[in-house]
Amino acid sequence: MPTSETAQLRGGAWLIEPSDPHDVLTPEKLTDEQRLIGATTQRFVEQEVLPALDRLEQHDWSVARQLVGRCGELGLLGVDVPEDYGGVDLDKVTSLLVSERMASAASFGATFGGQTNLTLLPLLLFGTEAQKRKYIPKLLTGELIGAYCLSETGSGSDALGAKSRASRQPDGSFLLNGEKMWITNGGFADVFIVFAKIDGEQFTAFIVERAFGGVTSGKEEHKMGLHGSSTTAVILQDVKVPAENVLGEAGKGHKVAFNVLNFGRFKLGGMCSGGARTAIGEAAKYAAARKQFGQPIATFGAIRHKLGEMIVRTYAVESLLYRMAGMIDARIASTPHDANDGSVSLAVLEEYAIEASIAKVAGSEVLDYVLDENIQIHGGNGFVKDYPAERHYRDARVNRIFEGTNEINRLLIPGMLARRAIKGDVAIISAAKALQDELLGPPELPAGGDGPLSDERRAVDAFKKTALMVFGLAMQTYGQKLADQQEVLINAADIMIDVFSAESAVLRALAQGDRTPRAALHVDAARVFVNDAAMRIDASARQALAAMTQGDTLRTMLAALRRLMKFTPIDTVTLRRRLADEAVARGGYIFA
Ligand SMILES: Cc1cc2nc3c(=O)[nH]c(=O)nc-3n(C[C@H](O)[C@H](O)[C@H](O)COP(=O)(O)OP(=O)(O)OC[C@H]3O[C@@H](n4cnc5c(N)ncnc54)[C@H](O)[C@@H]3O)c2cc1C
């Protein structure tokens, strides 16, 4: 596990600081134990969940309960839970791997996520010792099923606008009233993390048991996808909740809500990259088998382009996810703490909140791209239910909506960075000033250097400078009113997502050295990603600069941008073909 200073870059610091490929965790560096847990999860999904999918889709929640119980037996529910409470206390890399391998059964993945990320995690991070001992062991065996009740009809993105009310009673207990919407596991959960305002004011998290009385589930929602997971309203009518069931501090429910979402976003990114891997396998096999005009469609350039691009984008998102997991684990490992004390994990997850939002947005959008192309490669067969491609497509769409919509997450990325810059946590402001002087000074040739991926490393350096230029100018131009400029913030977020993805892909390819037989394919994938990221970043930067400046200033900024982003395009056609052909030959995704 990487533990050097570089591996422990602070959240967002990669934007201005270099990383060493040796310190970066990649999927190729997984230990045997981690691989074993990944394989166990995959086997469980293939042998137990997928055969039960029809019954899940008919809303037979006894099957969902049974499968959660099986996850408990296999240790999959307790990956993030200390041994003292019955967990197996493994690292976040393993946690990511489990999410990834759960992905081909997205409906059950939602049930599993509701139990682990949304119920066990808040208890672990914010629960008192008594709360942990009371609820966690039963959640780990599947005896209790959990759900997380934040959203309401009128408050989704604006979660703090919740109307649910907790009226304080003379004996210190609370009476909860309200209606929560779109609750995963809502139809059959036993214990709920509910957010409500004490006396209409203090936004607070509570642990609510169905057995308290007054909790009812609405009817199952008719959804576009995830038909095998329960999504209902949860109605609270005079539910008497004892004082000891406040989770975290009264009035600090936002801390519970947002920190839980941070980790959820990272793991959702894992579910998405896992889903993309599965779909690439389906597409490659179908393209090899399906013949048109007397030859397999996999031999047509149009299809090879699609397969190649599906691999490139998945490679980048997977690279950023494992890099991030490595950063989190390194930070937790280097901070002395008691295994049962959630406060260190909490602080570390908060530290990497920017990366968590990037993981969620990049993961969900790469997945949607891959699944759309998977359908296209399947042609008419992609549109009918005989093949899983159409189910994957429907199941995935919600990933851009829940765990914070992608718009909200995009706004959070530069928003959180601006707050850190102002506090001086990340030296963005001085770096942006230095860059401004450099860019407005006499032209300088880009730094030399050669070796593997040297052009791509230079490109990533230029991407970071472009991000700094746009972000620094936005902070300077709008100051306190930056939050009102959503279009520019979204441009900045898009650039940052591409920077983190491109750098992670390049670092992963470099980390292979030339030891592995597949090293050249890693280089191909990283090169294609960087080549195309350059075009996207250039377009976003131009749009943002033109929104912020005009006339001579704009012309000067654009000239600086041209100098930074002056690249010769590479032959991505050949590289994508190589990647596609390898996937077809293997009948699946080509990396670890
Ligand atoms: C299948 C499913 C399962 C779910 N599971 C759960 C669960 O277990 N627990 C739970 O609490 N919730 C759950 N949800 C709810 C989910 O988290 C919300 O749907 C989501 O947060 C979005 O809220 P909303 O639907 O009210 O959309 P809105 O907030 O109304 O958003 C509508 C649009 O406006 C945009 N928008 C909103 N505010 C802004 C802004 N300030 N700036 C720019 N754009 C903005 C959004 O990005 C979106 O595009 C689930 C939803 C689904 C569909």
The ligand as a Tripos MOL2 file, in Angstrom:
@<TRIPOS>MOLECULE
LIG
   53    58     1     0     0
SMALL
NO_CHARGES

@<TRIPOS>ATOM
      1 C1        -34.2640    4.8680   -7.6840 C.3       1 LIG1
      2 C2        -34.0340    5.9590   -6.6730 C.ar      1 LIG1
      3 C3        -33.5470    5.6280   -5.4250 C.ar      1 LIG1
      4 C4        -33.3580    6.6370   -4.4670 C.ar      1 LIG1
      5 N1        -32.9520    6.2830   -3.2070 N.ar      1 LIG1
      6 C5        -32.9480    7.2350   -2.2330 C.ar      1 LIG1
      7 C6        -32.6990    6.8630   -0.8710 C.ar      1 LIG1
      8 O1        -32.4640    5.6930   -0.5490 O.2       1 LIG1
      9 N2        -32.7590    7.8290    0.0820 N.ar      1 LIG1
     10 C7        -33.0100    9.1270   -0.2350 C.ar      1 LIG1
     11 O2        -33.0310    9.9590    0.6740 O.2       1 LIG1
     12 N3        -33.2400    9.5250   -1.5240 N.ar      1 LIG1
     13 C8        -33.2180    8.6020   -2.5180 C.ar      1 LIG1
     14 N4        -33.4940    8.9690   -3.8170 N.ar      1 LIG1
     15 C9        -33.7800   10.3710   -4.1180 C.3       1 LIG1
     16 C10       -32.6440   11.0580   -4.8560 C.3       1 LIG1
     17 O3        -31.5530   11.2090   -3.9920 O.3       1 LIG1
     18 C11       -33.1650   12.3910   -5.4120 C.3       1 LIG1
     19 O4        -34.0390   12.0660   -6.4710 O.3       1 LIG1
     20 C12       -32.0490   13.2940   -5.8980 C.3       1 LIG1
     21 O5        -31.3220   13.7810   -4.8040 O.3       1 LIG1
     22 C13       -32.5510   14.4800   -6.7230 C.3       1 LIG1
     23 O6        -33.5580   15.1540   -6.0660 O.3       1 LIG1
     24 P1        -34.9380   15.5140   -6.8380 P.3       1 LIG1
     25 O7        -35.4080   14.2520   -7.4640 O.co2     1 LIG1
     26 O8        -35.8210   16.2040   -5.9050 O.co2     1 LIG1
     27 O9        -34.4780   16.4720   -8.0130 O.3       1 LIG1
     28 P2        -34.3610   18.0580   -7.9040 P.3       1 LIG1
     29 O10       -33.5310   18.4270   -6.7490 O.co2     1 LIG1
     30 O11       -35.6970   18.6700   -8.0370 O.co2     1 LIG1
     31 O12       -33.5370   18.3520   -9.2380 O.3       1 LIG1
     32 C14       -34.1300   18.4750  -10.5360 C.3       1 LIG1
     33 C15       -33.0720   19.0410  -11.4770 C.3       1 LIG1
     34 O13       -32.6590   20.3420  -11.0410 O.3       1 LIG1
     35 C16       -31.2720   20.3700  -10.8190 C.3       1 LIG1
     36 N5        -30.9870   21.2200   -9.6660 N.ar      1 LIG1
     37 C17       -31.5390   21.1780   -8.4350 C.ar      1 LIG1
     38 N6        -30.9930   22.0980   -7.6400 N.ar      1 LIG1
     39 C18       -30.0610   22.7370   -8.3730 C.ar      1 LIG1
     40 C19       -29.1410   23.7980   -8.1100 C.ar      1 LIG1
     41 N7        -29.0160   24.3700   -6.9050 N.pl3     1 LIG1
     42 N8        -28.3480   24.1920   -9.1030 N.ar      1 LIG1
     43 C20       -28.4050   23.6110  -10.3180 C.ar      1 LIG1
     44 N9        -29.2460   22.6160  -10.6320 N.ar      1 LIG1
     45 C21       -30.0640   22.1800   -9.6660 C.ar      1 LIG1
     46 C22       -30.8810   18.9210  -10.5660 C.3       1 LIG1
     47 O14       -29.5100   18.6940  -10.8450 O.3       1 LIG1
     48 C23       -31.7980   18.1820  -11.5140 C.3       1 LIG1
     49 O15       -31.2600   18.1860  -12.7970 O.3       1 LIG1
     50 C24       -33.6290    7.9810   -4.7930 C.ar      1 LIG1
     51 C25       -34.0750    8.3130   -6.0820 C.ar      1 LIG1
     52 C26       -34.2980    7.3160   -7.0070 C.ar      1 LIG1
     53 C27       -34.8240    7.7000   -8.3610 C.3       1 LIG1
@<TRIPOS>BOND
     1     1     2 1
     2     2     3 ar
     3     2    52 ar
     4     3     4 ar
     5     4     5 ar
     6     4    50 ar
     7     5     6 ar
     8     6     7 ar
     9     6    13 1
    10     7     8 2
    11     7     9 ar
    12     9    10 ar
    13    10    11 2
    14    10    12 ar
    15    12    13 ar
    16    13    14 ar
    17    14    15 1
    18    14    50 ar
    19    15    16 1
    20    16    17 1
    21    16    18 1
    22    18    19 1
    23    18    20 1
    24    20    21 1
    25    20    22 1
    26    22    23 1
    27    23    24 1
    28    24    25 2
    29    24    26 1
    30    24    27 1
    31    27    28 1
    32    28    29 2
    33    28    30 1
    34    28    31 1
    35    31    32 1
    36    32    33 1
    37    33    34 1
    38    33    48 1
    39    34    35 1
    40    35    36 1
    41    35    46 1
    42    36    37 ar
    43    36    45 ar
    44    37    38 ar
    45    38    39 ar
    46    39    40 ar
    47    39    45 ar
    48    40    41 1
    49    40    42 ar
    50    42    43 ar
    51    43    44 ar
    52    44    45 ar
    53    46    47 1
    54    46    48 1
    55    48    49 1
    56    50    51 ar
    57    51    52 ar
    58    52    53 1
@<TRIPOS>SUBSTRUCTURE
     1 LIG1         1 GROUP 0 **** ****
